[in-house]
Amino acid sequence: MCNKKEKRVILLNNPIESTESDLFGINIYVDSIEQAIDSGAKIIGVTSTFGGGKSSIIKNLKNKYKWWELRYKFINVSMWNQIESSNINNLRTSFLYNLSQKRGNKNSYIAKYLSKNFGVIDISIDLPFILKLLISILGGMSYLLIKNNNLVKSVFLQYFKVGNDIYETVSLLILAIFVFTVILLVINCVNIVFSSPKSESVRDLDEVDYYRVFNEIINKNGLLKKNLIVAIEDLDRTTDYKSLIQFLMEIKKFSDSYHGKHNLVFIITIKSEIELLEGFVKQEKKNESKNNRNLPDESINIDYKHDLGISYEKLFDYIVDVPKINIVDYSIVLNDLIDSDSNIKAFCDNEKMDIAKMKIELFWLAKGDNLSIRKVKERINRTFQLYYSIKESHPQQTISLQKCAISVYLQTQYTNVFYCLKDDGLDDLISDHIVGKTIDVSLLKKAIDLDLSKLLNISDIELTYFSDELNDMIQNQLIDLSYRFYSNNTPKNAEFLNIDESVVYNTIIFNKKIGNYEEQKFDTVNVNVTIKAIDKYLDYGKGLPNNIYDSDFLFKICVNTFRKDLVASLREKTKDESFCLTDNQVSCCFSCFNEIISDLPLKNNSKFVTTARMSLIKNHKDSWPQYNSLFIGGDLFINDKEIVETKDLQLLLNVINLKSQLYNLNKFKFINNKIKLLVDDTASDNIIKLIDNFYINSFRTFEDYSVLNSYCEILEIIKKEPKCLNDYLSNNIDDLDKFNDAYSKVMFACEKDITNSSIQVIMFSNTLLKLPFSTIQELYEHNCYLFIKEMLYNGYENELVFDDDNILISIENNNAKFTKDEIIVLRKTIVSKQIKWNYLFMNGNPLTKEEMKYSKSIEYLLYLSDKNLFFNVIYEDFIDYIKGFEISRNELKIIYDYIFSLPVKENIVEIINKIDCNIVPFNQFTKTERNRYFVMINEEVSDDETRLSIMSNLKILSVNYEKEFSAVSLKNTEFEKTYTELINSVISSDITKTTTNNIKKFGHYALFDESVENIIFKRKIYNMYLYSRIKRLGKFDFETHKDDYEFNSKCFNMYIKNESLKSIKPVMIENDGFLDFIVKNNLYKELSEEDLLKLRKCLQTYELCLYVFEMFDEENQLSYFSEIEGFENKKTMMFVVNKLIQSKLVSNKKLYKKLYEVAIDKEYRTKLTRSYNKFNGH
């Protein structure tokens, strides 16, 4: 069994056939047509410019109706063969023939009928088919009954009294009628056409004949009768516009003549109306010019619709006008085509290519002018055809899809120019570009066949565009010397540069910078390709390409194959101080170096010395002894650039000539910075010796302490104890002050390796040092006082063990030696660690406000202050202190016990005013406990303001204090405000009858919280409750207490009589429940006229309406009853209506409409209407 062939990438230029491939939203038009058909449209026009998507709409519409094949039959009729038609009959004939063919009819009869070469025999009897069929059936049955039934025969003979001969005659007559009727049926169903020499090209068909053929085609529906949709396409390709318009009118007549039971719908794709006008006008002008008639333009630019008697809006029941497709960026189309094609996806899978990468490589296919979707598809097809062709002839090679796309782009965008290129023309242009020439029109003309270009009429502008694009492509290596394989059909045995080989060839020819990607290609490609590329570059007369120094591989090839050229290149390169070779390159041409350096004078500024030293520094650091004289011979000294390039610390330290006259402090700093970059903690003992030697000798040379600072920085990096430096300091301890910070950092770096060498330096030092903890611990055994000082200096005070008697004794014995700051640190540490040792807090050294913050225990603070904390001048600091953390109930009791026990009672009130009760909550005490405290200060609290101030600050209510409030104080505005805020802030259980009694005595109304309002409501302080609740809520919630008659009555009384509640009355009277209560209890007689008008919102009672008529004049009655909401019952309604009719107020339109709206009885609505009409003269 043979394997299935791999599917190629082929994009057909077919119309869009599915929603998935719809790039332009044509399915909207498909849905519109479908809806128009469902709505009963008979003729639908689809108009657009050429290529606007009409065929795609028909295709998608047909696919939609595939789901309804039992109900609809969709027929496409193409008019392609009528492009040059100049006769309406040709259009008719072609249409009917194609329609018959698509209907599934046998076309032999239809074709001959429509032809002029055949005659027609047509026999037709003007009787309905059913009637003919019925006569034949009845005749047959009658004959059978008469002939074969004896009963019928006997009855017939006896009844009609005739002989047997007459009976037989009647039987035969019935049989004859039956046979004749059958013959008529057969003749009616058979059409006969014939051919004879006389009939050829003689018979003409008139409109009736075409209608007959049309009806015959349409009515042959088969067994399953279906609705028929006929799509007529490609009419816009017909050039005879006059015949076309006549044909459209014929279709209209065909549609109108059809009266079948099933729907017949014509869908016609055609040019837009304006294009048809333009074509018609051009055709008329053409005809006039042929006839040599010079008619003025205005005779032709008349309204053609008037001339021809037709317009689209009259012809079509529904028109779909598809806008012209305008694509700005064809890359979108290209990407969509790539994404939607399954063969392209399969290609990517086979070639292991990413779709996104393919889109980038094929983007050339969407470039250029005058593109269309079909052209993009054509370019895609040509690209893949080219790819498959090259792949077929060179199956082992890797083909570049991008180069295929570029080749197709150039051949399709610049077809004529590309065709005119000579066989080697592009070779010459690429070579010219490589040697530095810019491709312009003059160069391009040398590469093309000029005679052919003139024949093809190629302009200089087109050549300029092509040359500019070619420049860019060659510059970016999109076109190279492998172009022949992508633009010509090469034989299978031809030498071919695949993708990897092209990369290598182009890298060398174009002297490109070499990266990892190119280096990998050098390893995979045959070396002969590389040699040929270098040889080709040498042919340009520019020597070796510079990029051979970017690759060890290329450099080695040049050493082995192009040695003479390489030596010439090296001589030039070594003149550049920045030039260097890699270690592998130096190894390749080591003998060249030996030749160059022999017998040359050694000078520090010599280019040779600097170049040679640079090469050695870079590539032969281990061979430096062999070239030692290049660095430290005579007065030579390594320069800054060489220092920068030196990557090996041992090499650097060995090539520094410390005896050179060129060595100075600036050079030292430069070298020191380089050492910092190179050194690390893995330095060997040999390197450490070199470092010690360099810095100690440099210090002796310059006697600058910055050298020792730098030395310490390096020792810190390598984490080694400064033994060599310690040896120096043992005889020069005072010098440590000059770099003690740097020395301390060394101690931290080599903490684990500290020996007695460093301990002795620390002990004899004149200053304290920043030291690691472990090093300070070593001092404990040698000097406890120094140990404590170093612990404090280094911030290890929390590590001091105060249980150690040696430490405590040392602090007491050396108390005067400690600085003030050290004592502060010791005291802070003692407080924060709560050490039971108060030596440092005695003798007039009390706790400070800052030190209090370090303790979390009040009892401990009392211990340190000998329990006199609340009786000295720092008690205010203590009050601030206790704000810092939550206090337990026991600590709370301690605090308030001491506060209220202060000997100076005036201070107690002052302290209470400063206490934040959110931090020291007094309200956690019981009422008994609170009263116990208040008794302690009764003598000092003698006025209402002080009592209220104490309660407000402590956020509690005290009955004993509240009882003392005078009536004068309770009527004071500020006093009331403070008292109200206090009441709102306490819990409900603290509010006693004393509190509510005081509220009753207020001189002003106050605003309370909801919980307080509930309490004063229960205690029937209704006026205060009502005011507070309405002010707080911003409304009167009468419904909350709608069942409380006592409260509701009080509310009404307060509304009527209490002038002090004036500010809330407007809110009260707007409440519907309150108004209903007034009406229900007949309280409205106490209302003012203004308030009485508010009752319009209530259901009107008889008594209320009676009162309104008594109280209001007609103007107010009109205002009142024009806005009522309804009546309580029919009696009230009748009363009001009659009264208003009697007063003729019902003549007012607004009043009439309102009464008509709320009238309960239909009869009274009628009565109202009659009265209204009567009073208004209607």
KEPADREN-981102 format. One record per residue (C-alpha): residue in one letter; z, y, x. Coordinates in steps of 0.001 Angstrom, whole numbers, plus 500000, padded with zeros to 6 digits. Each point is the difference from the previous one (the first is absolute). Layout:
# KEPADREN-981102
aZYX...
END
This chain:
# KEPADREN-981102
m500000500000500000c499045503366501510n502423502892500161k499589502871497632k498323503007501621e502148502985500841k499533502757497414r498395503155501410v501015503541499097i497484501176497391l500519503047497762l497428500126497203n498820503342498635n501057498934496526p501679502269497489i503790499861499703e500856496945497935s503820499909499922t503039502229499772e501041498992503515s496790501385501521d500031503173497895l500331502870502474f499169502832497608g501813499262496741i496900498936498018n502103497658497861i501190503071498097y496412500415498750v499770496266499247d503104500248497819s498562503068498257i496772498149499129e501946496999498754q502082502263497781a496863501761498717i498483496620499052d503193499050498187s499832503351498197g496481499254498647a497669501759502455k496391498678499696i498297501709502932i501960500918503123g498558501969502889v501222499575503606t498686502981501948s500287500710503716t497986500915503049f498265497245501933g502581497762501692g502819501412497893g501354496584498954k498236499339496679s499121496397500921s503596499401501092i501243501175496612i497607497601498203k501013497125502297n503694500540499387l499432500440496262k498074496723499871n502818498246501878k502457501311497440y497990498550497114k499926496581501656w503442499572498469w498453500527496520e496912497752500236l500642498534496519r499892503479498436y497637501925502269k496773499293501810f499337502432502844i496359500408501110n498712501956503032v496422501265499707s498646501391503268m497061502445499880w499264499795503735n496381498926499387q499321503231498101i500586502402502907e496375501227499888s499573499546496249s497912502655498336n499837498608496470i502613499672497289n498497496670498949n500604498591503467l503662500951499738r500244498457496521t498245496798501046s502067499565503175f503232500660498127l499245497564497146y498767497293502353n503100500226502219l502282500194496959s498388496859498550q500351498211503305k503693500933500343r500606498928496359g498946496486500944n496883499951497775k496875498151501078n497871502764501349s496574498442499398y499583501388496500i501625503392500745a497907500493503132k496769499172498203y500935502088496986l500616503034502201s496767499429501946k496727501618498911n498144496814500929f501334497920497097g499424500168496239v502760499437497443i500105498038496733d502956501061497906i500540498621496485s502921501445498086i501099499747496335d502238502705498708l502700497729498607p503451499661501460f500430496917502136i502979498793497961l497989500253496762k497153497945501501l502461497398501219l501718499848496601i496677499521498139s498997497159502314i503347498233499600l499990500345496181g496355498851499800g500699496933502090m503066499036498022s498218500556496661y497098497817501048l502302497187501082l501937500177496728i496905500001497797k498190497321501970n502772497470500517n502476500474497164n499155498130496794l502630501891498018v498364503326500856k496577498592499187s501061498664496609v501746503252499070f496991502042501111l497515497883497964q502107500011496857y501064503648500133f496586501497500864k498112497292498041v497297499690502687g498231497045501413n500560498307503325d496918501686501534i501420503443499406y503318498861501528e498179498842503132t498106503300500134v503218501993499875s501449497826502754l496994500649502220l500175503734499280i503673500122501121l499086498010503110a497203502458500778i502402502958499712f502447498252502362v497284499239502592f498568503538499802t503453501527500505v500643497824503073i496648501034501449l500936503665499483l503298499420501853v498192498413502932i497323502717500155n502675502717499849c501787498474503034v496865499560502149n498169502760501877i496562499233501348v498234501666502881f496538499095501230s497590500998502696s496291500572499752p497465502012501954k499728502401497098s503701500783499985e500396500769503690s501094503607500728v499245500933496438r503221499732498041d502309503009500004l503669499838498936d501421502755497900e503664500899499502v500390497480497124d498988497171502300y502574501016502607y502701500277497352r499086496543498705v500228498464503487f503280501846500639n501548498707496745e498752496474500653i501597500016503475i503251501485498797n500395497815496900k499549496703501865n503683499580500671g500369496243500183l502688498053498223l502810502324501118k499349503510498733k501203502514502612n500239503724500470l497263501080502407i500330502518502849v496711500937501687a500264501895503294i496710501656501029e500089500798503733d497851501747502596l498309502379497572d500839502802502407r497406498562502402t497139500639497541t497917502998501027d498201500567496656y502698502125498414k498092500689496794s499450496300499317l503621499400500958i501259502450497387q497710498428497382f501341496601500932l503581501226499551m499024501184496534e498520496533499325i503315498407500963k501733502380497636k497624498904497225f500512496326500910s503749500498499707d499736501850496714s497656497344498541y502428497183500679h502144499109496979g501389496626500984k503498498802499294h500960500069503643n500234502987502313l497060500971502190v500886502393502833f497578501557502500i501362501248503359i497398502036501895t500450501010503661i497947503080500760k499886503218501971s502100502922498898e498435502355497491i499511502755502573e498245497583502401l497735498847497198l499134503652499278e499288500589503680g497746496921500187f498192500926496810v499355503562501251k498703498733503352q497758497498498223e498605502720497736k499302502230502987k498287497137501766n497814499276496980e499122503662499631s499011500253503673k497785496942499642n498288501587497022n499608503251501938r501854501892497356n502073502925501142l502640500271497350p502906502380500572d503346498477500901e501576501032496737s497624497709498079i501432497050501837n503653501025500253i500424499942496233d502701497859498451y498448496549500357k502387498589497413h498348502280497431d496530498937501169l500731496316499877g502278500084496986i502839498144501731s503284500657501769y502626497695501447e502681501065497553k497735499036497073l498640496880501621f503273498434501156d503095499303497938y502092500164503172i499144501261503481v501685498986503275d499092502533502673v500925498601503429p500485502749502629k498040499881503216i501763497973502703n501099502307502818i501705498290502928v501356502285502717d501396497278502257y498041496744500003s502643498354502173i501991499492496791v497040498095498512l499587498044503239n503684499003500059d499924498964496341l496910497856500574i501700498331502970d503217499395498050s498236498572496946d497587497581501709s501363496487500428n497367499105502621i501147502881502213k503583498778499705a498818496491500951f498097501532502963c503209501699501186d501911496742499725n497335498090501967e499716502686502699k503775500606500013m499390503681499337d502328502313498142i498511501697496919a501394503378501123k498338499604503401m496692499082498341k500129503181497891i500392502064503179e497099498231501714l497704500318496968f500810503630499160w496625500992501537l498291498458496988a501470502748497798k498777502847502250g496888502095499551d498129501951497349n498338498959496725l502187496927499637s500371497939496856i501921496887499088r496817497948500298k499359501408503501v503574499179501066k499522496449498711e496680499764501859r501674501132503236i502776497425499560n497411497255499432r497969501041503046t503132500136502171f501047496471499129q496411498755500255l499864501420503537y503391498468500820y498953496554498725s496660500243501837i501618500765503377k502673497374499351e497292497437499316s498161500732503242h503196500362502106p502587497735498349q502325499907502995q500306503769500288t502354502440498273i497950502445497914s501134503566499248l499789500730496281q500505503700500765k496894500111502206c498031498237497266a501140502711497574i499101502796502435s496558498498500567v499378499786496246y501301503543499525l497624501457502603q497019498029498682t500632501070496383q501196503560500554y497422500842502689t497309497514499022n497012501912501370v501670501080503250f501285496501500716y496577498563499268c498414502383502532l502359499034502880k498256498345502925d501138496527501058d502016501382502905g500612503415498430l503630499401499109d500605498522503482d498818503233501556l502126502122497682i503154497981500763s499343500256503742d499441503755499714h503329500356498197i501857497977502642v498759502228502835g501293503033498154k497020501197498016t500383501108496406i497508498389497645d497984502708498277v496630500250498281s498101500323503293l501500496762501381l499551498260496665k496295500887499878k499530498165503331a501492496876498437i497815499930496870d496315499574499226l498940503612499370d496709499120498320l501762497753497562s502680502628499381k497323502565499139l498377497513497667l503329499488498276n500586503773499951i503439499803501693s501538503452500334d502030501378502922i502963500379497658e499968496257499320l499723499326503757t502939502353500628y502175498178497479f499077496665501556s500636501161503573d503392501536499096e501110496803498302l498684497913502896n501991502130502471d503233499379498110m499322496276499639i499222499477503691q502975502164500999n502278497725497962q498247496830501233l498830499193496488i496526499609501461d499537498416503409l497454497989501940s500589497014497690y498368501904497139r496807497917500276f501733496966498559y501020502017496922s496737501828499429n497408497369501018n499500496346499211t500716498327503359p499143496371500857k502738497408500175n499912499664503803a500219503770500583e502947501296502014f502538501457497604l503041502206500551n502705498958497577i502867502250498948d502223499232503009e497129500370502451s498992503288498385v503548501304500490v499890499159503734y496484501358500477n500720503248498137t503331500535501782i498255500009503366i496770501762499036f501869502785498173n502776500141502644k502646499603497304k503754500002500516i501126496376500280g502894498806497871n501550496647499180y497255499218497512e497197500477502552e501997498142502672q500212496970497724k496227500071499495f499426499998503799d501905496707500182t497995498332497214v496463501208500777n497777498421502658v500353501904503286n496212500345500325v499990502339496999t502487502254501823i497981499918503244k496782500897498146a501739502906498275i501309501411503332d496581499523501581k498407501819497045y502460502902500449l499164500235503721d496359500370499021y500886503340498422g500834501352503519k503554500983499204g501779497503502231l502602497611498624p501563500891496648n503476501481500267n501480497427497634i499784497228502613y503354501336501233d501460499443496527s499503496242500251d501043497629502770f497279497644498777l497199502582500396f501395501174503330k499947496447501365i496375499552498864c499067503194501856v501791498819503148n498087496712499959t496590501164498728f499718503775500535r502179500465503158k497858502691501604d499997502077496815l503737499441499613v500828501272503537a498006503155499288s501864500440496754l503391499419501669r499354502633502663e499447502509497251k502941498821497973t502511500163502857k499373503713500271d501812500411496718e503781500027500523s500564498698496508f497737496995500577c501613496596500391l499086496351499800t501886497162498425d501712497434502176n497250497473499270q497314502541500904v501690500861503285s500265496305500776c496278499604499368c498997502721502476f502915499845502461s497607499797502966c498425503282498876f503360501697500273n500550498785503568e496641501442501035i500703503377498406i503511500648501401s499329499127503641d500210502793502626l500756502832497560p502616502706500846l503137499857497895k500718503331498318n502183500476496993n497370502014498141s497146497667500928k498114498747496945f499627496647501653v503764499643500582t500867500979496483t497266497762498537a500924497037502214r503718500431499354m499308500275496272s498076496747500079l502778498275501928i502684501419497736k498117498867496963n498790496611501098h501574498787503265k503662500910499891d500960496790501828s497644500842502883w501511503399500772p501452499031503433q496455499362501218y499155503642499072n503423501525500759s498464502644502225l498143501414496981f503387501176498623i502606500542502756g497867500442503096g500514503357501670d500890502762497542l498342498347496982f501770500090496659i499098498389496698n498576502580497565d500974500649496395k497061498181498482e500670496913502090i503654500124498975v498944500129496351e497617497074500435t502529497851501884k501219497290497677d502179498034502454l503436501362500975q500271498054503242l496583501275501079l500964503582499170l503297499890501927n498290498430503022v497163502539500223i502229503146499923n500023501692503372l503501501620500031k499315501535503412s496868501837498913q499983503780500083l498266499870496605y503113498417498394n502051502645498106l502374500269497039n497154500340497496k498404496828501378f503403498282499660k500249501004496334f496480498763499327i500707496658501694n503363499737498233n498287500364496590k497552497250500959i502882497737501117k501605500516496561l496832498727498371l499727496952502255v503603498876500450d501941497716497652d503099497792500063t498047497081501498a499627501702503374s500459497637502943d502530500480502772n497189500999502341i498879502758497608i503616501169499578k500327500368503768l496789502022500039i501377502209497201d503355500567501834n498152500872503186f497603502402498234y502679501997498147i502711500120502697n497466501061502652s498409502522497590f503476501501499345r500669500284503724t496578501658500388f500358502569497191e503831500135499485d499344500665496337y502367498387497433s497136499613497533v498904497147502273l503321498192499354n499686500719496289s496574498388500091y501421497126502050c502606499357497302e497314500043497302i498128497236501811l503223497991500559e500686500334496269i496588498490499256i500379497061502399k503662499485498909k501388499540503489e503360501222501389p499410502979502344k501576498407503077c497903501978502437l500872503214498135n503695499009499833d500003499642503777y498765503568500221l502560501287497430s502940498314501756n499686502675502661n498647502760497678i501972499603496713d499725503705499156d496212499605499671l500503497827496908d500656503131497937k496350500981500583f498605496941498216n502940498397498156d498106499657496706a497200498086501697y502555497842501829s501767499218496703k496747498749498507v499637497624502914m503500498656499242f498912499222496436a496764498357501171c501718497671502473e503199499528498000k500134496238500551d499521500270503772i502642502660500839t501953499193503163n502892501653501848s497406502161501754s499445502018496815i503659499832498819q501162501722503175v497462502810499502i501203500494496383m503709500088501004f499484502556502735s497601502147497970n501108503538499191t498629499844496443l500051497690497021l496881497890499531k498235498495497027l500646496315500548p499506496729498140f503086498509498350s500164496995502304t499995502263503074i502842502147498578q502007496837499355e499868499358503751l501930503271500493y503010498814497926e501458498004502866h499371502726502572n501010503177498154c501183499929496339y499950503815499636l496365500130501264f499231497079497709i501258501968496929k498150503148501069e496739498084500441m500519498249496649l500408503374498283y497120501589501937n497629497150499098g500998499907496312y501821496678500123e503252501443498573n499917497505497147e500064497212502569l503336501221501439v502757497475499268f503017502132498944d502176496897499797d499754499883503798d503126501610501434n498169500879503224i497588502197498047l502751501714497920i502170500592503080s496986501338501920i499216502466497157e503673501207499838n500312500320503788n496682501797500435n500054501983496727a499654503322501802k496996498739502005f497944499222496933t497757502784498790k500297501505496525d496844498215498883e501302496678501262i503274500477498075i497979500768496844v498027496764500470l503192497998500568r501657501456496861k496865499351497948t499876496395501226i503692499471499187v499555501365496435s496805498087499279k501502496736501309q503381500752498311i501972499331503188k503766500083499456w500569502371502928n500572503681499247y500788501299503487l497000502348500013f500900501460496536m503543501082500836n501393503089501622g498087502517497877n496711498163499928p499555499229496256l496993498349498391t496936502172499583k497659500154497028e497255498285502030e502310497200501131m501021499252496422k496416498989499265y500261497071502401s502730498295497972k499600498109496752s503714499603499335i502339502662498608e503038497998501114y498730499963503578l499517503764499974l503556500366498775y501121497840502917l498208502186502556s501390503196498466d503525498590499632k499564500065496192n500031503796499869l496328500362499202f500515501748496655f502649502402501190n498237501761502842v497056502332500342i497367497229500108y500481498862496388e496825501868498969d498067498052502631f501454496846498526i498794500946496506d496501500349501421y500441496716501819i500774497954496887k496685501069498465g498200497705502411f500675496580498442e501208498165496890i503751499930499563s501978497073498633r502498500548497201n502874499500502446e498536502630502381l499360502223497007k503675499800499076i501032500754503574i497761503080500085y501201501483496730d503652499122500692y499834502035503193i498001502818498432f502366500480497082s503001499652502317l499039502892502236p502896502384500477v497866503080499303k498935499493496382e497452502775500036n498031497997502545i499836497064497577v497903501924497473e497804501279502796i499455496451501336i499260498674496514n497326502679499609k498359498766503217i500119496293499208d496769498336498880c501167497722497189n496848497945500292i501347498864503379v503750500127499235p499927499178496264f503227501173498358n498893498638496619q500594496439501218f503713500571499417t501592499241496652k501147502868497802t503604499219500963e499153500203503710r498136503258499492n502934501566498120r502342498912502797y497905501985502461f499752503047497716v503770500113499529m500296500422503761i498118503324499862n501030501328496567e501888502918501490e496870501208501803v497693499670496976s500833502749497537d496694501256498511d497192498447497973e497325500742502584t501858498036502696r500625497083497654l496342499893498980s498916500383503649i502147497027501063m498688497826497185s496399501022500690n500243499248503708l501714496676499359k497595499259497091i502770498928497608l501701501283496847s503759500350499894v501699500263496602n502943501850501547y497669502648501406e497826500186496874k503054500631497764e500751503083502044f496600501618499374s500433503256498066a497777501098497113v498869502961502096s498778497753502804l498221497676497556k498035502937498633n498967501232503450t496306499309500610e500266498894503655f503111497938499270e498230498266497089k496945499284502178t502064498406502802y502135498080497513t496863498726498197e498408498823503275l503236498163500832i500142498308496591n496391498859500379s500693498558503456v503002497804499144i499998496612498341s500465499848496224s503434498410500227d501336503116501784i499147502209496997t503128500222497864k500901501772496758t501340502826502156t496490500400501420t498355500053496575n502648502405498658n499154502337502868i496297499654499142k500805501192496453k501562503131501522f496865500899501985g498757503491499342h496397498883500493y497926496958499305a499531497640502921l497388497432501004f501455496503500473d498672496609501056e499253497380497348s503199498034500688v502110503143499526e498049500861496844n500856496611498521i503690500624500649i500063503458498419f498010498638497041k502623497304499400r502634502720500146k497970502008497456i499280503041502116y496710500234498154n498979503521500910m500327499353503760y498344496587499623l497092501434498010y499378502841502466s500233497812503113r497803497228498641i497217502283498775k499996501999503256r500016496876502163l497270498152498066g497955503042499039k499855498721496421f502219499249496967d500279496209499605f501389500115496472e498919496389499422t502624498721502456h502739500742497461k497954499937496774d502562497779498245d502970502171500974y500314502288496968e502984501859501369f498213500909503209n496785500857498156s501870502286497622k501728501654502943c496622500473501641f498696501789496889n503129502142499737m499770500923503663y496336500829499527i500798502304497074k503264501550501074n500456499702503772e498328502999501588s501026498877503483l497519497105499728k497131502393499420s498134498830503135i499629496401498705k499232500721496329p496213500234500488v500103496527501526m502122498615497151i497798501285497194e496932498337501545n501508496503499631d498419498064497104g503109497886499392f502166503082499770l497573501565497497d499963496784497933f503794500060499958i499954503592498677v497536499105497241k501721496754499084n503351501767499573n498573503136498337l501377502224502772y496883502134500209k501411502745497801e502014501215502954l496899500327502208s498165503205500715e496454500428498739e498674499386503513d501907496723500281l499071499056496437l496332500003501063k500863497277502544l500636497599497068r496249499692499480k500120497022502380c502297498069497613l499057498003496915q500287502544497212t502646499315497335y499940501484496502e503133502075500644l498668501324503317c496676501021498445l501765501653497083y502139501961502478v496921500983502017f498293501395496884e503160501959499229m500466501380503509f496453500717501139d497399502385498755e496451498776499573e499033500816503586n502834497885501423q499331497294497395l496396499852501213s501182499756503638y502600497364499163f497961497601497854s496874500279502185e501781498061502745i502217497472498181e499893496357501106g500452498342496585f502039499556496837e502964497797499324n498554498798496673k497310500627497428k502248502184497850t500438502482502843m496291499959500719m499124500697496349f502534502815499866v498644501723503128v496336499541499091n500502501392496511k501973502977501298l497362500833502600i497160499587497494q501911502211497618s500396502664502704k496335499514501012l501087499576503605v498039496757500023s496861502089500370n500924500311503684k497830497506501900k502676499005502536l502604499440497280y497504498064497853k499069497694502896k503648499342500897l500985499240496354y496943497783499585e501001498168503158v503638499357498995a499436499533496231i501342496647498890d497945499660496854k496169499849499780e500112501838496681y501749502931501610r497467500102502805t497338500404497328k502099502653498293l500386501841503287t496256499903500630r499157501303496533s502519502826500349y498780500886503475n496363500087498856k500919501952496917f501949502672501893n497267500318502598g497135500182497491h498326496714500987
END
